[in-house]
Amino acid sequence: MDFDRVDIIRKYTNWLKLEKGLSENSKDAYMHDLNLLLDYLGGHDLNPLDVKLENLIDFVIELGELELSATSQGRVISGVKSFYRFLLFTDKIETDPTLMLETPKVARKLPEVLTLDEIERMEDAIDLSKDEGQRNLAIIEVLYGSGLRVSELINLKLSNVHVDEKYMLVEGKGSKQRLVPLSDEAISQINFWMQDRCHLNIKPGNEDYLFLNRRGAKLTRVMILYIVKDLAERAGIKKNISPHTFRHSFATHLLEGGANLRLIQMMLGHENLVTTEIYTHLDLNYLREEVIAHHPRNNKKGGMS
């Protein structure tokens, strides 16, 4: 079967958008990875509809020679697998050559987690006499109290924050929405921030964003990163943290408090439970205590030594 690259890419792009609901950034990443494959196959006079597993293994070997990290290679391979699932779904091929294609093993690096004391020290380091002080305190409470991604935080709309009902509507990856509870402390700090916010000269088009800079415009990712780094330094915290650290801390503290992993998955907006497990960093002492407390073998006389 002839391969019309332009037509296939157009149809695949639509499939990614409609069937998988990907964001523009994710869609662009998939297309970048697909073009790497198509350029490789074209350079070896191979029709993408006729490739075999050994051709794809050769492609993966070449990725390694390009000195791509295991993580980057894994992402490319994931994109290739997605493309061939599309071809199978649309009856362009009869069998999927990627079924036995292995992804390079990536060592999981557990991100830093803040203790409650460290979070409180960061909040204590905020100068509430400054114009942005109350806003920053509300930002930390929302990040830690609800586990939002930084992109979700800066795009949080006033119209989606329902303080009376104690929840907010958050738009996550792929424009997928979820309901996230608001803690009483977050609500309190948001209400205080609203008193300051009403004095801003808000720029047109920014009226519905909850968090704004002093010029009345939506905050950026870089600004949130700066706020977090500055507070950590003021609080004397040596850990390498970012806004995402609060998301990890949120999930970890929930799990340590006894929350169900599925519930945490819903709160974080993860489609796959495996993704949520990355955030469940628990030290061995805590795990041992949980086993001692809850395993039936340890409830007998003597317990675990």
C-alpha positions as CSV (number, residue, x, y, z in Angstrom):
1,M,0.0,0.0,0.0
2,D,1.3,3.5,-0.9
3,F,2.0,5.8,2.0
4,D,0.8,9.4,1.6
5,R,2.8,11.2,4.3
6,V,0.8,14.4,4.2
7,D,-2.6,12.7,4.2
8,I,-1.6,10.3,7.0
9,I,-0.2,13.0,9.2
10,R,-3.3,15.1,8.8
11,K,-5.5,12.2,9.7
12,Y,-3.3,11.2,12.6
13,T,-3.3,14.8,13.9
14,N,-7.1,14.8,13.9
15,W,-7.1,11.4,15.6
16,L,-4.8,12.7,18.4
17,K,-7.1,15.7,18.9
18,L,-10.4,13.9,18.8
19,E,-9.7,10.4,20.2
20,K,-7.0,11.1,22.7
21,G,-8.0,14.7,23.6
22,L,-4.4,15.9,23.7
23,S,-3.3,19.5,24.3
24,E,-1.6,21.4,21.5
25,N,1.8,20.9,23.3
26,S,1.3,17.2,23.6
27,K,0.1,16.9,20.1
28,D,3.2,18.8,18.8
29,A,5.4,16.4,20.8
30,Y,3.8,13.4,19.2
31,M,4.2,14.9,15.8
32,H,7.9,15.7,16.4
33,D,8.5,12.0,17.4
34,L,6.6,10.7,14.4
35,N,8.6,12.9,12.0
36,L,11.8,11.4,13.5
37,L,10.6,8.0,12.6
38,L,9.3,8.9,9.1
39,D,12.6,10.7,8.3
40,Y,14.5,7.6,9.4
41,L,12.4,5.2,7.4
42,G,12.5,7.5,4.3
43,G,16.3,7.6,4.5
44,H,16.3,3.8,4.4
45,D,13.6,3.5,1.6
46,L,11.2,1.8,4.0
47,N,7.4,2.2,3.7
48,P,6.0,2.9,7.2
49,L,3.1,0.6,6.4
50,D,5.5,-2.4,5.7
51,V,8.0,-2.0,8.5
52,K,8.9,-5.0,10.8
53,L,9.9,-5.1,14.4
54,E,13.6,-5.4,13.4
55,N,13.3,-2.1,11.4
56,L,12.0,-0.4,14.5
57,I,14.7,-1.9,16.7
58,D,17.3,-0.4,14.3
59,F,15.5,2.9,14.7
60,V,15.7,2.7,18.5
61,I,19.4,1.9,18.2
62,E,19.9,5.0,16.1
63,L,18.1,7.1,18.8
64,G,20.7,5.8,21.3
65,E,23.5,6.9,18.9
66,L,22.0,10.4,18.9
67,E,22.8,10.4,22.6
68,L,19.1,10.8,23.6
69,S,18.5,10.0,27.2
70,A,16.5,6.9,28.2
71,T,13.6,9.2,29.1
72,S,13.7,10.9,25.7
73,Q,14.0,7.6,23.9
74,G,11.0,6.3,25.8
75,R,8.9,9.3,24.9
76,V,9.7,8.8,21.2
77,I,8.9,5.1,21.3
78,S,5.7,5.9,23.0
79,G,4.8,8.2,20.2
80,V,5.7,5.5,17.6
81,K,3.5,3.0,19.4
82,S,0.7,5.5,19.3
83,F,1.1,6.1,15.6
84,Y,0.9,2.3,14.8
85,R,-2.1,1.9,17.0
86,F,-3.7,4.6,14.9
87,L,-2.7,2.8,11.7
88,L,-4.2,-0.4,13.1
89,F,-7.4,1.4,14.2
90,T,-7.9,2.9,10.7
91,D,-7.2,-0.4,8.9
92,K,-4.0,0.8,7.3
93,I,-2.1,-2.2,8.7
94,E,-3.2,-5.7,9.8
95,T,-0.7,-6.2,12.6
96,D,1.1,-3.8,15.0
97,P,4.9,-4.1,14.6
98,T,5.5,-2.2,17.9
99,L,3.9,-4.8,20.1
100,M,7.2,-6.3,21.1
101,L,9.2,-3.0,20.9
102,E,10.7,-2.4,24.4
103,T,11.1,1.0,26.0
104,P,14.5,1.7,27.7
105,K,14.3,1.3,31.4
106,V,14.3,4.6,33.3
107,A,15.4,4.8,36.9
108,R,12.7,6.6,38.8
109,K,13.9,9.6,40.7
110,L,11.6,10.5,43.5
111,P,11.2,14.2,43.7
112,E,11.7,16.2,46.9
113,V,8.9,16.3,49.5
114,L,8.4,19.1,52.0
115,T,7.4,18.5,55.6
116,L,4.5,20.4,57.0
117,D,7.0,22.3,59.2
118,E,9.0,23.4,56.1
119,I,5.8,24.6,54.3
120,E,4.8,26.6,57.4
121,R,8.3,28.1,57.5
122,M,8.0,29.2,53.9
123,E,4.6,30.8,54.7
124,D,6.1,32.5,57.7
125,A,8.8,34.0,55.4
126,I,6.1,35.8,53.4
127,D,6.1,39.6,54.1
128,L,2.4,40.4,54.3
129,S,3.1,44.1,54.4
130,K,4.0,43.9,50.7
131,D,1.4,44.2,48.0
132,E,2.1,40.7,46.8
133,G,2.3,39.1,50.2
134,Q,-1.2,38.0,50.7
135,R,-1.4,36.7,47.1
136,N,1.7,34.6,47.6
137,L,0.3,33.1,50.8
138,A,-2.9,32.2,48.9
139,I,-0.8,30.7,46.1
140,I,1.2,28.4,48.5
141,E,-2.1,27.3,50.2
142,V,-3.7,26.4,46.9
143,L,-0.6,24.6,45.6
144,Y,-0.2,22.6,48.8
145,G,-3.9,22.3,49.8
146,S,-5.1,21.1,46.4
147,G,-2.1,19.6,44.5
148,L,-2.4,21.7,41.4
149,R,0.0,21.8,38.6
150,V,1.6,25.2,38.1
151,S,-0.2,25.6,34.7
152,E,-3.5,24.8,36.4
153,L,-2.7,27.4,39.1
154,I,-1.9,30.3,36.7
155,N,-5.0,29.6,34.6
156,L,-7.4,29.2,37.5
157,K,-10.5,31.3,36.9
158,L,-12.4,33.2,39.4
159,S,-15.6,31.9,37.9
160,N,-14.5,28.4,38.6
161,V,-13.6,28.9,42.3
162,H,-16.7,28.3,44.5
163,V,-15.6,29.2,48.0
164,D,-19.1,28.7,49.5
165,E,-19.2,25.1,48.2
166,K,-15.5,24.7,49.0
167,Y,-14.4,23.4,45.6
168,M,-13.0,24.6,42.3
169,L,-13.2,23.5,38.7
170,V,-9.7,22.9,37.4
171,E,-8.7,22.5,33.7
172,G,-5.8,20.0,33.5
173,K,-3.9,18.4,30.7
174,G,-5.7,18.0,27.4
175,S,-8.3,20.5,28.6
176,K,-9.8,17.9,30.8
177,Q,-11.7,19.3,33.8
178,R,-12.0,17.9,37.3
179,L,-13.5,19.1,40.6
180,V,-10.9,19.7,43.4
181,P,-11.8,20.4,47.0
182,L,-10.6,23.6,48.7
183,S,-9.3,23.5,52.2
184,D,-10.6,25.9,54.8
185,E,-7.2,27.5,55.0
186,A,-7.0,28.0,51.3
187,I,-10.4,29.6,51.2
188,S,-9.4,31.9,54.0
189,Q,-6.3,33.1,52.3
190,I,-8.1,33.5,48.9
191,N,-10.7,35.7,50.6
192,F,-8.0,37.9,52.1
193,W,-6.3,38.1,48.6
194,M,-9.5,39.1,47.0
195,Q,-9.6,42.2,49.3
196,D,-6.2,43.2,47.8
197,R,-7.1,42.1,44.3
198,C,-10.0,44.5,44.0
199,H,-7.6,47.4,44.2
200,L,-5.6,46.3,41.1
201,N,-5.9,48.0,37.8
202,I,-6.7,44.8,35.9
203,K,-5.7,44.6,32.3
204,P,-8.4,43.7,29.7
205,G,-8.8,40.0,29.2
206,N,-7.4,39.2,32.7
207,E,-10.5,39.9,34.7
208,D,-11.4,36.3,35.4
209,Y,-7.9,35.0,36.4
210,L,-7.7,34.5,40.2
211,F,-4.0,35.3,40.6
212,L,-2.6,38.4,39.0
213,N,0.7,40.3,39.2
214,R,0.9,43.9,40.4
215,R,0.2,45.2,36.9
216,G,-3.1,43.4,36.8
217,A,-2.0,40.6,34.4
218,K,-2.0,36.8,34.7
219,L,1.0,35.3,36.4
220,T,3.5,33.2,34.5
221,R,5.2,29.9,35.3
222,V,8.5,31.6,35.8
223,M,7.0,34.0,38.3
224,I,5.6,31.2,40.4
225,L,8.9,29.4,40.3
226,Y,10.6,32.6,41.5
227,I,8.2,33.0,44.3
228,V,8.7,29.4,45.5
229,K,12.5,29.5,45.2
230,D,12.7,32.9,47.0
231,L,10.5,31.7,49.9
232,A,12.5,28.4,50.3
233,E,15.7,30.5,50.5
234,R,14.2,32.8,53.1
235,A,13.0,29.9,55.1
236,G,16.5,28.3,55.1
237,I,15.3,25.2,53.1
238,K,18.2,23.6,51.2
239,K,16.1,21.1,49.2
240,N,15.9,21.7,45.4
241,I,12.3,22.5,45.1
242,S,9.9,23.9,42.6
243,P,6.1,24.6,42.4
244,H,5.7,20.9,41.6
245,T,7.2,20.0,45.0
246,F,3.9,21.1,46.6
247,R,2.0,18.8,44.4
248,H,4.2,15.9,45.4
249,S,4.0,16.9,49.1
250,F,0.2,17.1,48.8
251,A,-0.1,13.5,47.5
252,T,2.5,12.1,49.9
253,H,0.9,13.7,53.0
254,L,-2.5,12.5,51.9
255,L,-1.2,8.9,51.5
256,E,0.6,9.1,54.9
257,G,-2.7,10.3,56.4
258,G,-4.5,7.2,55.1
259,A,-6.1,8.4,51.9
260,N,-6.9,5.9,49.2
261,L,-4.5,5.9,46.2
262,R,-7.5,6.0,43.8
263,L,-8.8,9.1,45.5
264,I,-5.3,10.8,45.2
265,Q,-5.3,9.8,41.5
266,M,-8.6,11.6,41.0
267,M,-7.4,14.7,42.9
268,L,-4.3,14.9,40.8
269,G,-6.1,14.3,37.5
270,H,-4.0,11.3,36.5
271,E,-5.5,9.0,33.9
272,N,-3.1,6.1,34.9
273,L,-2.7,4.9,38.5
274,V,1.0,4.1,37.7
275,T,1.6,7.9,37.3
276,T,0.1,8.5,40.7
277,E,2.5,5.9,42.3
278,I,5.5,8.2,41.4
279,Y,4.1,10.7,43.9
280,T,3.7,8.2,46.7
281,H,7.2,8.5,48.2
282,L,7.2,7.0,51.6
283,D,10.2,6.2,53.7
284,L,10.9,2.7,54.9
285,N,10.2,3.5,58.5
286,Y,6.7,4.6,57.7
287,L,6.1,1.5,55.6
288,R,7.3,-0.7,58.4
289,E,5.0,1.1,60.9
290,E,2.0,0.6,58.5
291,V,2.8,-3.1,58.2
292,I,3.1,-3.6,61.9
293,A,-0.2,-1.7,62.5
294,H,-2.3,-3.4,59.9
295,H,-1.0,-6.8,58.9
296,P,-2.9,-9.6,60.7
297,R,0.3,-11.5,61.4
298,N,1.5,-8.6,63.5
299,N,-1.6,-8.3,65.6
300,K,-0.8,-11.5,67.4
301,K,1.3,-11.8,70.6
302,G,4.8,-10.6,70.0
303,G,4.2,-8.6,66.9
304,M,7.1,-8.0,64.4
305,S,10.6,-7.9,65.8
